[in-house]
Amino acid sequence: MIKNPKKYLFDIQLFCLRIDEYLLGIDSIEKYSQSFVVKDAIERNIEKIAESMKKLKDLFQIELPIYDRTYNFRNSILHQYDEVKDKTIYSFVLHDIPKILEEVERQMDVLPD
C-alpha cells in the first residue's frame, strides 16, 4: 500500500522536533558529548529522517534539496560511526535540522491533502 507523501513529511517533521526536544538543556558541544543517551537518540532520528526522505524520493519523486547531504550523513553515522565526531553531528543538528524542518513545512503547504 502506497501512502500519502504527507505522511513522510509529517514523520520528518516529528523526528526534527524530537531532536529539538533532546537538545533542551544542551547548549554546548561539551554537554552534548557527555550525554550518550542524547547522542544515541539524535543519531537514530537523523537515520529516520534520511529514510523518510528516501521513501519520498523513491515512492513519490519528491526530493528535498538537502536530501543528498542528509542521506550521505546517515550513511556515515551507520557505516563509519567510529570516524564521525560528536562535533560533526552537533553541527549538523544545529545547522541542517532547521533547514530540513523549513523545507518540510514548505512542502506540506504546497502538497494537496
ZIKA-V488338 format. One record per residue. N is the residue number from 1. BURIAL is I if it has 16 or more other ideal C-beta (glycine too) atoms within 10 Angstrom, else O. Layout:
N	BURIAL
N	BURIAL
//
This chain:
1	O
2	O
3	O
4	O
5	I
6	I
7	O
8	I
9	I
10	O
11	I
12	I
13	I
14	O
15	I
16	I
17	O
18	I
19	I
20	O
21	O
22	I
23	I
24	O
25	O
26	I
27	O
28	O
29	O
30	O
31	O
32	I
33	I
34	O
35	I
36	O
37	O
38	I
39	I
40	O
41	I
42	I
43	I
44	O
45	I
46	I
47	I
48	I
49	I
50	I
51	I
52	I
53	I
54	I
55	I
56	I
57	I
58	O
59	O
60	I
61	O
62	I
63	O
64	I
65	O
66	I
67	I
68	O
69	O
70	I
71	I
72	O
73	I
74	I
75	O
76	I
77	I
78	O
79	O
80	O
81	O
82	O
83	O
84	I
85	O
86	O
87	O
88	O
89	I
90	I
91	O
92	I
93	I
94	O
95	O
96	I
97	I
98	O
99	O
100	I
101	I
102	O
103	I
104	I
105	O
106	O
107	I
108	O
109	O
110	O
111	O
112	O
113	O
//
